[in-house]
Amino acid sequence: MARNSLSRIGGFILRQPASRDEVVKKLKAMAAGLSPRVFLPGSSTLLKRGDTIIGGFVQLGSNPLQESDLRVVAIDGFFFDESDSRKLFAPAIESSLRDLDGMFSVAIFDKTTQRLICARDRAAQKPLFYSEQLNGFYFASNMRALLAGGVPAEIDWDSIRLGMLFGTPPRPHTSFAKIRSLQAGEYICVEKEEIRAHKKYYDFSFGPSTRSEREALETFEALLSQAVRKVLPEGEPIAVLMSGGIDSTTLAAIAQKEKRQITAFTLEFSEAKEDALAAKKIANFLGIECHTQQCTPEDFFKAYDDVALITEEPVDYFVALAQMVEPIARQGFKLVLNGGGGDDALHGMGRDLLYKKYWSLSRYFRGLGGLLPPFKKFEAYRKIFLSDDEAHYFALFNAHSPAFCAQAFDEPTFADPSHFIRSQLGGKKFRTGMEQLSYLTLKFTMENHHNEPFDRLLFEQGLEPRYPFYDHRYIEFCLSLPEELTIKNGKGKYLLRKLSADFFPPALALRSKRGFGVDARKILLGLSRHDGEMAETFRHLEKRGFFKATFLRECLKTKTQNFERAEMALYLYGFEKWCEWFIDGSVISKLAIQSTGSLIESAQIIVREFPFPAEGGPGVDSFVISKEDTVASADVMAVVLDGELSPFKINPEKAAD
C-alpha cells in the first residue's frame, strides 16, 4: 500500500434489503460528502445477504477497495508494513488489530458472518465517524458524508456545551446528535445492523525504566529517527511546518539526516514575528529553503467560513493554520511533516511544570487561589491552589469558566468540566499525578486539537500530515521515563532538548517559542473594520434562539475586553458559520445530491458505471468514479466548475430553487 495514499472511506448496512438504485444513489451521495477539492478516483461495492442488497462501501483515493470471497475491506490511510493489510483478512480480526502499525481507519465486512468491524489507529491519526439510525448503521471518514447519506443534522447541545468549555467537542462527542467518533485504539463490531461490541484494542501504558541518561538518550533518538523514517518515504519532497521551536526543528534535522527532501514553511503573524524569524534562521542553518506565509487578522477572519465547512465543527484556533495549507499545495507537495505531539509525552506543557513545582504545596494551602488578585499573571497560580485533584486541575487549565459559559443558556448551572475529564480516565490507575496529566494530554491533543482537524484541513488540498511524535513505540518509551529525564531545571522535554542541542547551537536549540497560537483579543482589535459584519452575524445567531440574547450582546460588546471574552466571541462567530453550512442545509445543497435540474446548470457531473462482475465472480456489484466521463444527471458524485473539481461551489440560492 502506498505511503502517500490520500484516501477516504464510507458505507452503511441497512436493516432491510434495498434496491440496487437506492443503495447506489446513497453511496454516490456519501462519495460527494467525502470528496475533497482535488480529484480522487473512487470505487464502490454493494454488500449482499444472499441475493439481496443490504448496503455498500465507497472509497476515494489511491487505495482501492480490497475484496476476497470472504471479506470486503476499506482503508483510509496506510500501514508501515505493507503485509499488515493481509492481517485484515485473518480469521480473528479483533485480535489482529493490535498487530497493525500505521495511520489508518478501516472498515471490514465479513460476508460469511455478516459482521462489520470498524477500527481506528492507536493515535487517532485518521478519523472515523459513525451513526446508528432506524434504517441501519453508517460510517465515514467525515461527517459530511454521513449527512449526505441521510443522517439528520440535529444539534447535540450537551456536546455544544462541552465545545464551549474546551474549544471543540471532545471525542467521542460531535456537534451532531446522531454522529459519534471512534476514539484512538478503538473498534466497534456491528451485527444485525446494531453495535454488539465497542472496545479498546490498545491504550497507552506506563512502565518503569531503569535506563541511565545516556542509554535513555540513545534509545530516544533511535525511536524518534525510526518514526521519521516510517512516515516519510524516500525520494518524495516533504513540506515541514516550522514553528521555530524544538519540536518541528528537531524533526526537520532528523529528516535531513535521514536524507529526506525537506522544505520549510512557517507562519508570520502580524503581532508576533519572532517565531517566523527563528524558523528562517534554523532553516538557513540546515541549508533548506523556507517559505513564510503572512497571516493578518484579515486573513484569519476570511478563513472562518471555509474552515467551518472543513472541520465540520464550530471553528477553533485551527483557522490560523489554514493560511499555511494552500501555499504548500500550490507548490506540489503531498506530505507535510508536523511537530504536533512533541509536548504530550514529555511534560512540555506549562501546567505540567507548575504541577510539579507547586502541587504538594497547594495541598496545604487549599483555597489560597481565591485570595489572589484576578490578574492574568496570577491566573495559573489561582488554578493550582483551587484544584480538588488532578482531573480538576487539568479541566481548569483546558476549559473556559463554567460560570461564564452558563450565561449563554437558561439553565442556572453549567456542568463542571472535571466530571467529564474523570470520565475519560475510564477507571485507569496511575502511579503518579504526572502520569495522569500525560495520559489526559495525549487523549485531548491527539484527537481534538492536532490530528483530526489538521488531517481535514490538509486533505481538502490533497495533502497528508505526518506525526512522528505520535508513533506508539516512541510514546510508550517516553511514558516509561522517570520524571528527572522529562523535567530538569524547571523545563520539560529534557531529552528532546538534549537531542536538539546535538543538531543546533544553543541560541537556536534552547529558545522558547510562542507557537502557532494566536491572541484572540489582538485578532479582534485588528478587525475593527469588520465590526458591522460581526454584529450582523451575531444578530443572525440571536434569531436562532439557541443562546440567551443578553449573553450574545454582552460577548459582542466586550469582545476585546480580555482574552476569554475575545475567544468566546470568535467561537460564537464560528458557530453561526457552522450553522449556516450544516444546520441550514447548505452542505447538502452544495453537494448537489438532490434530484433537481436547477442544481446542475452549467456544471459537469462525474459518474461512470463500471461493468458488473461476470457470472461466477464474487457476486458483488461495483461502480468506479472516474474523472474522464461525465453525464447529465442530478444523481451525482461531484461537480466540476471552472475546470476544477469542487463539490462546494454551487450557488446556494440556485440550489434552494
C-alpha positions in Angstrom: 0.0 0.0 0.0 1.3 3.4 -1.0 2.7 5.6 1.9 1.3 8.7 0.2 -2.2 7.3 0.0 -4.7 10.1 0.1 -8.0 8.3 0.8 -11.4 8.4 2.4 -13.9 5.7 3.2 -17.6 5.4 3.9 -20.5 2.9 3.9 -23.6 1.5 5.5 -25.5 -1.7 6.3 -29.3 -1.4 6.2 -31.8 -3.3 8.4 -34.0 -4.1 5.4 -32.8 -5.0 1.9 -32.9 -2.2 -0.7 -32.9 -1.9 -4.5 -29.6 -1.5 -6.3 -30.6 2.0 -7.4 -31.4 3.1 -3.8 -28.1 1.8 -2.5 -26.0 3.2 -5.4 -27.6 6.6 -5.0 -26.8 6.7 -1.3 -23.2 5.6 -2.0 -22.8 8.4 -4.6 -24.2 10.9 -2.1 -21.7 9.8 0.5 -18.9 9.9 -2.0 -19.8 13.5 -2.6 -19.5 14.2 1.1 -16.1 12.5 1.2 -14.7 14.3 -1.8 -12.0 17.0 -1.2 -11.2 19.9 -3.6 -8.8 17.9 -5.6 -9.8 15.0 -7.7 -9.6 11.5 -6.3 -10.6 8.3 -8.1 -13.2 6.2 -6.3 -14.7 2.7 -6.2 -17.7 1.2 -4.5 -19.0 -2.2 -3.7 -22.5 -3.3 -2.9 -22.9 -5.7 0.1 -25.3 -8.6 -0.1 -27.1 -11.1 2.1 -27.8 -13.9 -0.2 -29.3 -12.4 -3.3 -30.5 -9.2 -1.6 -28.5 -5.9 -1.3 -28.1 -4.7 2.3 -25.6 -1.9 1.9 -22.3 -0.8 0.4 -18.8 0.6 0.8 -17.3 3.5 -1.0 -13.7 4.5 -1.1 -11.9 7.6 -2.6 -8.2 7.7 -3.2 -5.3 5.7 -4.4 -6.2 2.7 -2.2 -8.8 0.6 -3.9 -11.3 -1.4 -2.0 -9.9 -4.8 -1.2 -12.1 -7.9 -1.6 -11.9 -11.6 -1.3 -14.5 -14.4 -1.3 -14.9 -13.8 2.4 -14.4 -10.1 3.1 -14.6 -6.6 1.8 -12.0 -4.1 3.3 -11.9 -0.3 3.0 -8.8 1.5 4.3 -8.3 5.2 4.9 -4.6 5.7 5.3 -1.7 3.2 5.2 0.3 0.6 7.1 4.1 1.0 7.6 4.5 -2.7 6.7 2.5 -3.5 3.6 2.0 -7.0 4.8 -0.3 -5.6 7.5 -3.1 -5.3 5.1 -3.3 -9.1 4.8 -4.0 -9.3 8.6 -7.4 -7.7 7.9 -8.3 -11.0 6.2 -7.2 -13.1 9.2 -9.9 -15.3 10.8 -9.8 -13.5 14.2 -9.8 -9.9 13.1 -10.3 -8.3 16.6 -7.1 -9.9 17.8 -5.2 -8.8 14.7 -5.9 -5.1 15.2 -3.2 -4.8 17.9 -0.6 -6.0 15.4 -1.4 -3.3 12.9 1.1 -0.4 12.7 0.2 2.6 10.7 -2.0 5.7 10.2 -5.5 4.3 9.4 -9.1 3.9 9.9 -10.6 0.7 8.5 -13.9 -1.0 7.8 -14.2 -4.7 7.3 -17.3 -6.6 6.2 -17.3 -10.4 6.7 -19.6 -11.9 4.1 -19.9 -15.2 6.0 -20.8 -13.8 9.4 -22.4 -10.6 8.1 -20.4 -8.7 10.7 -18.9 -5.2 10.2 -15.8 -4.2 12.1 -14.7 -0.5 12.1 -11.4 0.5 13.8 -9.2 3.5 14.2 -5.4 3.6 14.7 -3.6 3.9 18.1 -3.1 7.7 17.9 -6.3 8.7 16.1 -4.3 9.9 13.1 -7.2 9.1 10.7 -10.8 10.0 11.5 -13.8 7.7 11.6 -17.4 8.6 12.4 -20.4 6.5 12.7 -24.2 6.7 13.3 -26.9 4.3 14.3 -30.1 5.0 12.5 -33.5 3.3 12.4 -32.8 2.0 9.0 -29.2 0.9 9.6 -25.6 1.6 10.6 -23.5 4.2 8.8 -19.7 5.0 8.9 -17.5 7.5 7.1 -14.2 9.4 7.3 -16.0 12.7 7.8 -19.4 13.9 9.0 -20.4 15.5 5.7 -20.6 12.0 4.1 -22.9 10.8 6.9 -25.2 13.8 6.5 -25.2 13.3 2.7 -26.1 9.7 3.3 -29.2 10.7 5.2 -28.1 11.1 8.8 -30.1 14.1 10.2 -28.1 17.3 11.1 -29.5 17.6 14.6 -27.5 19.6 17.2 -26.3 17.8 20.3 -26.5 20.5 22.9 -24.6 18.5 25.5 -21.7 18.4 23.0 -22.0 22.1 22.2 -21.7 22.8 26.0 -18.6 20.7 26.1 -17.4 22.5 23.0 -17.8 25.9 24.6 -15.8 24.7 27.6 -13.0 23.0 25.7 -13.0 24.8 22.3 -14.3 21.8 20.4 -16.5 18.8 21.5 -14.0 16.3 22.9 -14.3 12.9 21.3 -16.3 10.7 21.1 -18.7 13.6 21.1 -19.5 15.7 18.0 -21.8 18.7 17.5 -24.3 16.4 15.8 -26.7 14.4 18.0 -26.7 11.3 15.7 -23.0 11.2 15.0 -20.2 9.9 17.2 -16.5 9.4 16.6 -14.4 6.4 17.2 -11.5 7.2 19.6 -7.9 6.2 19.4 -7.3 2.5 19.5 -11.0 1.6 19.4 -13.1 -0.7 17.3 -16.8 -1.5 17.1 -18.4 -4.7 15.9 -21.8 -4.4 14.1 -24.1 -7.4 13.8 -27.6 -7.4 12.5 -27.1 -3.6 12.0 -26.6 -3.0 15.7 -23.4 -2.3 17.6 -22.6 -5.5 19.5 -19.2 -4.6 20.8 -17.4 -1.3 21.4 -13.9 -1.8 22.8 -10.4 -0.6 23.0 -7.8 -2.8 21.4 -5.0 -0.5 22.5 -4.3 2.1 25.2 -1.1 3.9 26.2 0.6 2.3 29.1 3.1 3.4 31.7 6.1 1.3 32.7 9.2 1.8 34.8 12.5 2.4 33.2 15.9 1.7 34.7 18.0 3.2 31.9 20.8 5.7 32.6 20.5 9.1 31.0 23.0 8.2 28.2 21.1 4.9 27.4 17.8 6.8 27.5 19.0 9.5 25.1 20.4 6.9 22.7 17.1 5.0 22.7 15.1 8.2 22.4 17.0 9.3 19.3 16.8 5.9 17.8 13.0 5.6 18.2 12.3 9.2 17.0 14.6 8.7 14.0 12.8 5.4 13.2 9.4 7.2 13.5 10.6 9.9 11.0 11.8 7.2 8.6 8.5 5.3 8.8 6.2 8.2 8.0 8.4 9.9 5.3 9.2 7.8 2.2 12.5 8.3 0.5 12.6 10.3 -2.7 9.5 12.3 -2.1 9.5 16.1 -1.4 8.4 16.9 2.1 6.9 20.1 3.5 7.9 20.8 7.1 5.7 23.0 9.3 8.4 25.0 11.1 7.3 26.9 14.2 10.8 27.9 15.4 10.5 25.6 18.5 12.4 22.5 19.2 9.6 20.1 18.2 9.4 20.9 14.5 13.1 21.9 14.1 14.4 18.7 15.6 12.2 16.7 13.3 13.5 18.7 10.4 17.1 18.0 11.4 16.4 14.3 11.8 14.6 14.2 8.4 17.6 15.9 6.8 19.9 13.4 8.5 17.8 10.6 7.1 18.3 12.2 3.6 14.7 13.2 3.1 14.0 16.1 0.8 12.5 18.8 3.0 11.3 22.4 2.6 10.2 24.6 5.5 7.0 26.6 5.7 6.2 28.9 8.5 3.5 31.4 9.6 4.3 35.0 10.4 1.6 36.7 12.5 1.4 40.5 12.2 1.5 40.7 16.0 4.1 38.0 16.6 7.0 37.7 14.2 9.7 36.3 16.4 8.8 32.6 15.7 8.9 33.0 12.0 12.3 34.8 12.2 13.6 31.8 14.3 12.2 29.3 11.8 14.1 31.1 9.0 17.3 31.1 11.0 17.0 27.4 11.7 16.2 26.6 8.0 19.2 28.6 7.0 21.4 26.7 9.5 20.1 23.4 8.0 20.6 24.7 4.5 17.0 24.3 3.4 14.5 26.6 1.8 12.0 28.4 4.0 8.7 29.9 2.8 7.0 32.4 5.0 3.2 32.9 4.9 1.9 36.2 6.3 -1.2 35.9 8.5 -3.0 39.1 9.4 -6.2 39.5 11.4 -7.9 40.0 8.0 -6.6 36.6 6.7 -7.7 35.0 9.9 -11.2 36.4 9.6 -11.6 35.4 5.9 -10.7 31.8 6.7 -13.7 31.3 9.1 -16.3 30.4 6.5 -14.2 27.9 4.7 -12.7 26.2 7.8 -16.1 25.9 9.4 -17.1 23.6 6.5 -13.9 21.6 6.5 -13.6 20.9 10.2 -17.3 20.3 10.5 -17.4 21.7 14.0 -17.8 25.3 15.3 -14.4 26.7 14.4 -11.5 26.7 16.8 -8.0 28.1 16.6 -7.1 25.9 13.6 -8.4 28.7 11.4 -5.0 30.3 11.5 -3.2 27.2 10.2 -5.5 27.2 7.2 -3.4 30.1 5.9 -0.4 27.8 5.5 -2.1 24.9 3.7 -2.8 26.4 0.2 0.8 27.6 -0.5 2.1 24.1 0.3 -0.4 22.5 -2.1 0.3 25.1 -4.8 4.0 24.1 -4.8 3.2 20.5 -5.5 3.9 18.9 -2.1 1.9 15.9 -0.9 3.3 15.1 2.5 3.5 17.5 5.4 5.8 16.9 8.5 4.2 18.2 11.6 5.7 18.6 15.1 2.4 18.2 16.8 2.6 16.0 19.9 6.1 17.0 20.9 4.9 18.2 24.3 2.4 15.5 25.1 4.5 12.6 26.5 7.5 14.7 27.7 5.7 17.2 30.1 6.2 20.1 27.7 3.1 21.9 28.9 3.3 24.8 31.3 0.6 23.2 33.5 2.8 20.1 34.0 5.8 22.2 35.2 3.5 24.2 37.5 2.1 21.0 38.9 5.5 19.5 39.6 6.6 22.7 41.4 3.6 23.6 43.4 1.2 20.7 43.7 2.4 19.4 47.0 2.5 22.9 48.5 -1.0 23.6 47.2 -2.4 20.7 49.2 -1.5 22.5 52.4 -2.9 25.9 51.2 -6.2 24.9 49.5 -8.3 27.9 48.9 -5.4 30.3 48.6 -6.2 30.8 44.9 -9.4 32.6 45.8 -7.4 35.2 47.7 -5.1 36.0 44.7 -5.9 39.1 42.7 -7.8 38.3 39.4 -4.9 39.4 37.2 -3.6 37.4 34.3 -0.1 36.9 35.9 -1.8 35.2 38.9 -4.2 33.0 36.9 -2.1 29.9 36.7 -1.4 30.0 40.5 -5.1 30.6 41.2 -5.9 27.4 39.3 -3.5 25.1 41.0 -4.5 26.3 44.5 -8.2 25.9 43.7 -7.9 22.3 42.3 -9.5 19.4 44.1 -7.5 16.7 42.2 -5.5 16.2 39.0 -8.7 15.9 36.8 -10.0 19.2 38.2 -6.6 20.8 37.7 -6.5 19.6 34.1 -10.0 20.9 33.5 -9.2 24.3 34.9 -6.3 24.7 32.6 -8.1 23.5 29.5 -11.6 24.8 29.8 -13.3 28.1 29.8 -15.0 29.2 33.0 -18.2 27.1 33.5 -19.8 30.2 35.2 -19.1 32.3 32.2 -20.4 29.7 29.7 -23.5 29.2 31.8 -24.6 32.7 31.0 -25.3 31.5 27.4 -28.2 29.3 28.5 -31.3 29.5 30.6 -30.1 26.7 32.9 -28.9 28.1 36.2 -25.8 25.9 36.3 -23.2 24.6 33.8 -21.6 21.2 34.1 -18.3 21.0 36.0 -15.8 20.1 33.2 -13.8 18.0 35.7 -16.6 15.4 35.7 -16.1 14.9 32.0 -12.4 14.7 32.4 -12.7 12.0 35.1 -15.0 10.0 32.8 -12.2 9.9 30.2 -9.9 8.1 32.6 -12.1 5.0 32.3 -11.0 3.7 35.7 -7.4 3.6 34.6 -4.9 3.6 37.5 -1.8 5.8 37.6 1.3 5.7 39.9 1.6 9.5 40.0 -0.3 12.6 39.2 2.2 13.4 36.4 1.2 10.1 34.7 -2.4 11.1 34.8 -1.7 14.5 33.3 0.3 12.9 30.5 -2.5 10.5 29.7 -5.1 13.2 29.6 -2.9 15.4 27.5 -2.4 12.6 24.9 -6.1 11.9 24.7 -7.1 15.5 24.3 -4.5 16.8 22.0 -4.3 13.8 19.7 -8.0 13.6 18.9 -9.3 17.1 19.5 -6.6 19.6 18.7 -3.9 18.0 16.5 -4.7 15.0 14.3 -8.3 15.1 13.3 -8.8 18.8 12.4 -5.4 19.2 10.8 -5.9 16.0 8.8 -9.1 17.5 7.3 -7.5 20.9 6.5 -4.7 19.2 4.6 -6.9 16.6 3.0 -9.1 19.3 1.3 -6.0 20.5 -0.5 -4.7 17.0 -1.4 -2.1 17.0 1.4 -1.3 14.5 4.1 0.1 15.2 7.6 2.8 13.1 9.2 3.2 13.0 13.0 6.4 11.2 14.2 5.8 12.2 17.8 2.6 10.1 17.8 4.5 6.9 16.9 3.2 4.5 19.6 6.6 2.9 20.3 8.1 6.4 20.8 5.2 7.4 23.1 5.4 4.3 25.2 9.1 4.8 25.7 8.6 8.4 26.8 5.8 7.3 29.2 8.3 4.9 30.9 10.8 7.6 31.6 11.4 8.8 35.2 10.4 12.4 35.7 14.0 13.6 36.1 14.5 12.6 32.4 11.5 14.6 31.2 11.7 17.7 33.5 15.0 19.2 34.5 16.0 22.8 35.6 12.4 23.8 35.5 11.9 22.9 31.9 10.1 20.0 30.2 11.1 17.8 27.2 14.6 17.3 28.7 15.7 14.5 26.3 14.3 16.4 23.3 16.3 19.4 24.3 19.4 17.3 24.7 18.9 15.9 21.2 18.2 19.3 19.7 21.5 20.5 21.2 23.3 17.9 19.1 21.9 19.5 15.9 21.8 23.2 16.7 23.8 25.9 18.5 22.4 26.8 21.9 20.9 30.1 20.7 18.6 28.1 18.3 18.2 24.9 20.2 17.1 26.3 23.6 14.9 29.2 22.7 11.3 29.3 23.8 8.6 29.8 21.2 5.2 31.4 21.2 3.9 28.8 18.7 1.1 28.9 16.1 -1.4 30.0 18.7 -3.0 33.4 18.2 -4.1 36.1 20.7 -7.8 36.3 20.1 -8.0 39.8 21.5 -5.4 41.1 19.2 -7.1 39.5 16.3 -10.4 41.3 17.1 -8.6 44.6 17.7 -7.2 44.2 14.2 -10.7 43.6 12.7 -12.5 46.8 13.8 -13.4 47.4 10.2 -15.5 44.2 10.3 -17.5 45.2 13.4 -20.6 45.6 11.3 -20.3 42.2 9.8 -19.7 40.6 13.1 -22.7 42.4 14.6 -24.9 41.2 11.7 -23.6 37.6 12.2 -24.5 37.8 15.9 -28.0 39.1 15.1 -28.5 36.0 12.9 -27.3 33.8 15.7 -29.6 35.6 18.2 -32.6 35.0 15.9 -32.0 31.2 16.1 -32.8 31.4 19.8 -30.0 28.9 20.7 -28.3 31.2 23.2 -29.6 33.9 25.5 -29.7 37.3 23.7 -28.2 39.0 26.7 -25.2 36.7 26.6 -24.6 37.2 22.8 -24.9 41.0 23.1 -22.5 41.1 26.1 -20.0 38.9 24.3 -20.1 41.2 21.2 -19.9 44.4 23.3 -17.0 43.2 25.4 -15.2 41.1 22.8 -11.9 43.0 23.2 -12.1 43.3 27.0 -9.9 40.2 27.7 -8.7 37.0 26.1 -11.6 34.9 27.4 -14.3 37.3 26.0 -12.4 37.6 22.7 -12.1 33.8 22.3 -15.8 33.3 23.1 -16.8 36.0 20.6 -14.7 34.2 17.9 -16.2 30.9 18.9 -19.8 32.2 18.6 -19.0 33.8 15.2 -17.7 30.4 14.0 -20.7 28.7 15.5 -23.0 30.8 13.3 -20.9 30.0 10.2 -21.1 26.3 11.1 -24.9 26.6 11.4 -25.1 28.2 8.0 -23.3 25.3 6.5 -24.8 22.4 8.4 -28.0 23.3 10.1 -29.4 25.4 7.3 -28.7 22.7 4.8 -26.1 24.5 2.7 -23.8 21.5 2.7 -26.4 19.1 1.4 -27.4 21.7 -1.3 -23.9 22.3 -2.3 -23.1 18.6 -2.5 -25.8 18.6 -5.2 -27.3 15.3 -4.3 -30.9 16.4 -4.6 -32.8 15.4 -7.7 -33.4 18.8 -9.2 -32.1 20.0 -12.5 -31.6 23.6 -11.2 -28.7 22.3 -9.2 -26.6 21.4 -12.2 -26.9 24.2 -14.7 -23.6 24.8 -16.5 -22.0 22.1 -14.3 -20.3 18.8 -15.4 -21.4 15.8 -13.4 -18.9 13.0 -12.7 -20.2 9.5 -12.7 -19.2 6.4 -14.6 -20.7 2.9 -14.2 -18.2 0.1 -14.0 -19.2 -3.3 -15.6 -20.7 -5.8 -13.3 -18.7 -8.9 -12.3 -19.0 -11.8 -14.6 -21.2 -14.8 -13.6 -19.3 -16.9 -11.0 -17.4 -13.9 -9.7 -17.6 -12.7 -6.1 -21.2 -11.8 -6.6 -20.9 -8.1 -5.7 -21.9 -5.3 -7.9 -19.5 -2.4 -8.3 -19.1 1.1 -9.8 -16.0 3.2 -10.2 -15.9 7.0 -10.1 -13.9 8.5 -13.0 -12.8 12.0 -13.9 -12.9 11.4 -17.6 -16.6 10.5 -18.1 -19.4 13.0 -17.5 -23.2 12.5 -17.6 -26.0 15.0 -17.3 -27.7 13.7 -14.1 -28.6 15.2 -10.7 -27.7 11.9 -9.0 -24.0 12.9 -8.7 -20.7 12.2 -7.0 -19.2 15.6 -7.5 -19.3 18.7 -9.7 -16.7 20.4 -11.9 -16.9 24.2 -12.2 -14.3 26.4 -13.8 -12.3 23.3 -14.7 -11.8 22.3 -11.1 -13.4 19.5 -9.2 -15.4 21.1 -6.3 -18.5 19.8 -4.6 -18.9 23.0 -2.6 -19.2 25.8 -5.2 -22.8 25.6 -6.4 -24.7 28.8 -5.9 -26.8 28.2 -2.7 -29.6 30.4 -3.9 -29.9 28.3 -7.1 -29.6 25.2 -5.0 -32.6 26.2 -3.0 -34.9 26.7 -6.0 
